[in-house]
Amino acid sequence: TSSGLVVLHEAEGSGASPTASDRVVVHYEGRNADGIAFDSSYARGDPATFAVGGVIPGWTEGLQLMRVGGKARLTIPSHLGYGDKGSPPKIPAKATLVFTVELLGVE
């Protein structure tokens, strides 16, 4: 996208696309640029539910480009992620993040 977000659709969904004011249910895995996983709803065995507008900008933008039932890989540059501060200890400053996201539902 023009913001620098890279979205690779692994599976196109056929349901609704969320807006910034919606809540979504997703399964996801986050990895750093070295491929090391730092967070995973799959590993916890529970999908996550949150407000689309309440997460890092790369997620907010990327989720709105998906449809329910879809799966995508979001490569998020640091300015759309945690920026210059990072999110210690798992995410360093200026980190590019790669998330695999499965959109299960929109509320």
C-alpha positions in Angstrom: 0.0 0.0 0.0 1.1 3.6 -0.2 1.8 3.6 3.5 4.4 0.9 3.2 2.3 -2.0 4.4 2.7 -5.1 2.3 -0.4 -7.4 2.2 -0.1 -10.9 0.7 -3.5 -12.7 0.6 -3.0 -16.4 1.2 -6.7 -17.1 1.1 -9.5 -14.7 0.0 -12.4 -14.6 2.3 -16.0 -14.2 1.2 -17.5 -12.4 4.2 -17.6 -8.8 5.3 -14.6 -6.5 5.5 -14.2 -4.7 8.8 -14.1 -1.0 9.3 -11.9 0.9 11.8 -14.9 1.1 14.2 -15.6 -2.7 14.2 -14.4 -5.4 16.5 -12.8 -8.5 15.0 -12.1 -12.1 15.9 -8.7 -13.3 14.5 -6.1 -16.0 14.8 -2.6 -14.6 14.3 1.1 -15.2 14.6 3.6 -12.4 14.9 7.2 -12.8 13.8 10.2 -10.4 13.7 12.2 -9.8 10.6 14.4 -12.8 11.6 11.4 -15.1 11.6 11.3 -15.6 15.3 7.7 -15.8 16.7 7.0 -13.3 19.5 3.2 -13.8 19.8 0.6 -16.3 18.6 -3.1 -16.8 19.3 -2.6 -20.3 17.7 -0.1 -21.2 20.4 -2.6 -20.1 23.1 -5.4 -22.0 21.4 -7.7 -19.1 21.6 -8.5 -16.5 18.9 -8.2 -12.8 19.9 -11.0 -10.3 19.8 -10.2 -6.6 19.7 -11.2 -3.2 18.2 -9.8 -2.7 14.7 -9.0 1.0 15.6 -7.3 0.0 18.9 -4.2 -1.8 17.5 -1.0 -0.7 15.7 -1.7 1.2 12.5 -0.4 -1.7 10.2 -3.1 -4.0 11.7 -5.8 -1.3 11.4 -5.0 -0.8 7.7 -4.4 -4.5 6.9 -7.6 -5.8 8.5 -9.7 -3.5 6.5 -8.3 -5.0 3.3 -9.4 -8.5 4.4 -12.7 -10.3 4.3 -14.1 -12.8 6.9 -12.7 -16.2 6.1 -9.5 -14.8 4.6 -5.9 -15.3 5.6 -3.1 -12.8 4.9 0.5 -12.1 5.7 1.0 -8.5 6.8 4.6 -7.1 6.6 4.4 -4.0 8.8 7.2 -1.4 8.7 8.2 0.1 12.0 6.4 3.4 11.5 3.1 1.4 11.2 4.1 -0.9 14.1 5.8 0.1 17.4 8.1 2.7 15.9 11.3 4.0 17.5 10.3 2.7 21.0 9.5 -0.9 20.1 7.6 -3.0 22.7 10.4 -4.4 24.9 11.4 -7.0 25.6 10.0 -8.9 22.6 9.9 -6.2 19.9 13.0 -4.0 19.5 13.0 -0.4 18.3 12.4 0.2 14.6 11.4 -3.4 14.0 9.7 -4.6 10.8 7.0 -7.2 11.9 5.4 -10.0 9.9 2.0 -11.2 11.0 0.0 -14.1 9.6 -3.7 -13.1 10.2 -6.8 -15.2 9.8 -10.0 -13.1 10.0 -12.6 -15.3 11.7 -15.4 -12.7 12.3 -16.5 -9.1 12.5 -18.7 -7.9 15.4 
